[in-house]
Amino acid sequence: MGQARARGPYAKTPARRAEIVRAARDSFAENGYAKASLRDIAERAGLTHAGLLHHFRNKEQLLAEVLAERDAEEWQQGLEQVARPDQLAPFLAELIHHHQKAPELIRLWIELAAAASRPDHPAHTYFVERHERGRTQFAEGFQPKAARGTLCEDVSPESAAVLFYAALNGLQMQWVLAPDLDIVDPLTDFVRLLFDQDHAGE
């Protein structure tokens, strides 16, 4: 006989967790983190409150999962859409416009990142590893440009990666404080400063 099929609350757990994360993402975006309730998220996911707590301990854990999922989606999009330096700025512009449609998620990300700077915060390890991974991946991506001379003179790939993250995160924080501020053009200008556009398409 074949292996018995999973039954009860443990059946289809990964799929159920994905449904809960999607429901949380919608609830956070519509209501804000403070006003979003676990009961509302459970209802959106077709679960009882107790059923949701079987998968996630609290709202903070759900927020971290929502942001991690968004990171993974956007990184994959970048891999698929950005093959050359001249494609980076248009991709980032589109990404920023997408973020600005859900400003509450940007605000939540900034707040959680600041809180997670404490070593005892539940999301501390996630944010440390996220930034380390991002810097490493961008530095590796910038290496061929540096070898071809298309990276700004005297700027190492490692420094470029750190500066890139600082500009992207800093501009989004400024926009949260001043929603009328244009941050797409400054980010595009910054990318142009990093790369020699005369050779960017090579």
C-alpha positions in Angstrom: 0.0 0.0 0.0 1.1 3.6 -0.7 1.8 6.1 2.0 -1.3 7.4 3.7 -2.4 10.9 2.7 -2.0 13.7 5.1 -5.1 14.5 7.1 -6.4 17.0 9.5 -4.9 20.5 10.2 -1.4 19.5 9.0 -2.6 18.7 5.4 -1.5 21.2 2.8 0.3 23.3 5.4 2.6 25.2 3.0 -0.3 26.1 0.8 -2.4 27.2 3.8 0.5 29.3 5.1 0.8 31.0 1.7 -2.9 31.8 1.8 -2.5 33.4 5.2 0.4 35.5 4.1 -1.5 36.8 1.1 -4.4 37.6 3.4 -2.1 39.4 5.8 -0.5 41.4 3.0 -3.9 42.6 1.8 -5.0 43.4 5.4 -1.9 45.3 6.2 -2.1 47.3 3.0 -5.7 48.2 3.5 -5.9 48.8 7.2 -2.3 49.5 8.3 -0.4 47.2 10.6 -1.8 48.6 13.9 -5.4 48.3 12.8 -5.1 45.0 11.0 -6.3 42.2 13.2 -5.5 38.5 13.3 -9.2 37.8 13.2 -9.6 39.8 10.0 -6.6 38.0 8.4 -8.0 34.6 9.5 -11.4 35.5 7.9 -9.8 36.5 4.7 -7.9 33.2 4.6 -11.0 31.2 5.4 -9.7 30.2 8.8 -10.7 30.5 12.5 -8.6 32.7 14.7 -7.3 29.5 16.4 -6.6 28.0 13.1 -4.4 30.9 12.1 -2.5 30.7 15.3 -1.6 27.1 14.5 0.5 28.5 11.6 1.7 31.9 12.9 2.3 32.9 16.6 1.5 36.5 16.2 1.0 39.5 13.9 4.7 40.5 14.0 5.7 37.1 12.7 3.2 37.5 9.9 4.5 40.9 9.0 8.1 39.5 8.7 6.8 36.7 6.4 4.9 39.2 4.2 8.0 41.3 3.8 10.2 38.3 3.1 7.8 37.1 0.5 7.8 40.5 -1.2 11.6 40.5 -1.2 11.8 37.1 -2.8 9.3 38.1 -5.5 11.1 41.3 -6.3 14.5 39.7 -6.4 13.3 37.1 -8.9 11.7 39.9 -11.0 15.1 41.7 -11.1 16.9 38.5 -12.2 14.4 38.1 -15.0 14.2 41.7 -16.2 17.7 43.2 -15.6 20.4 41.7 -17.8 22.3 45.0 -18.5 23.1 48.1 -16.5 20.9 50.3 -18.7 17.9 48.1 -17.7 18.4 48.7 -13.9 17.0 52.2 -13.7 13.8 51.5 -15.6 13.2 48.4 -13.5 13.7 50.3 -10.2 11.4 53.1 -11.4 8.7 50.6 -12.1 9.3 48.9 -8.7 9.1 52.2 -6.8 5.9 53.1 -8.5 4.5 49.7 -7.5 5.6 50.2 -3.9 4.0 53.6 -3.8 0.6 52.0 -4.5 0.8 50.4 -1.0 2.6 53.1 1.1 1.6 51.3 4.3 3.9 48.4 3.4 6.8 50.8 2.8 6.2 52.4 6.2 5.9 49.0 7.9 9.2 47.9 6.3 11.0 51.0 7.6 9.6 50.6 11.1 10.4 46.9 11.3 13.9 47.4 9.9 14.6 50.0 12.6 13.1 47.9 15.4 15.0 44.8 14.2 18.3 46.7 14.7 18.1 45.4 18.3 19.9 42.0 18.6 17.0 40.5 20.6 14.3 41.5 18.1 12.6 38.4 16.4 13.4 39.8 12.9 17.0 40.8 13.7 18.6 37.8 12.0 16.3 38.1 9.0 17.3 41.7 8.3 21.0 41.1 8.9 21.1 38.2 6.5 18.9 40.0 4.0 21.2 43.0 3.8 24.3 40.8 3.7 22.8 38.7 0.9 21.7 41.7 -1.0 25.1 43.4 -0.8 26.9 40.3 -1.8 24.6 39.6 -4.8 24.8 43.2 -6.1 28.6 43.3 -5.6 28.9 40.1 -7.6 26.6 41.6 -10.3 28.7 44.7 -10.5 32.0 42.8 -10.9 31.7 42.3 -14.7 30.9 46.0 -15.1 34.0 47.0 -13.1 36.1 44.6 -15.2 34.8 46.2 -18.4 35.3 49.7 -17.1 31.5 50.5 -17.0 31.4 51.0 -13.3 32.2 54.5 -12.1 35.9 55.0 -11.9 37.6 54.3 -8.5 34.4 52.8 -7.0 34.7 49.2 -6.1 31.7 46.7 -6.7 31.5 46.3 -2.9 31.2 50.1 -2.3 28.7 50.4 -5.2 26.5 47.7 -3.6 26.5 49.5 -0.2 25.8 52.9 -1.8 23.0 51.4 -3.9 21.2 50.0 -0.9 21.7 53.3 1.0 20.2 55.3 -1.9 17.2 53.0 -2.4 16.3 52.7 1.2 17.0 56.4 2.0 14.9 57.7 -0.9 11.9 55.5 0.1 12.1 56.8 3.7 12.1 60.4 2.4 9.1 59.6 0.2 7.2 58.2 3.2 7.8 61.5 5.0 7.0 63.6 1.9 4.7 61.7 -0.5 4.8 64.5 -3.1 8.6 64.1 -3.4 9.8 62.6 -6.7 12.3 59.9 -5.9 12.4 58.1 -9.2 14.4 60.7 -11.0 17.0 61.0 -8.3 17.4 57.2 -8.1 17.8 57.1 -11.9 20.4 59.8 -11.7 22.2 57.9 -9.0 22.3 54.7 -11.2 23.7 56.8 -14.0 26.4 58.1 -11.7 27.4 54.5 -10.9 27.6 53.4 -14.5 29.3 55.0 -17.6 26.3 55.2 -19.8 28.4 55.4 -22.9 29.2 51.8 -22.4 26.2 50.6 -20.4 24.7 48.6 -23.2 27.8 46.6 -23.9 
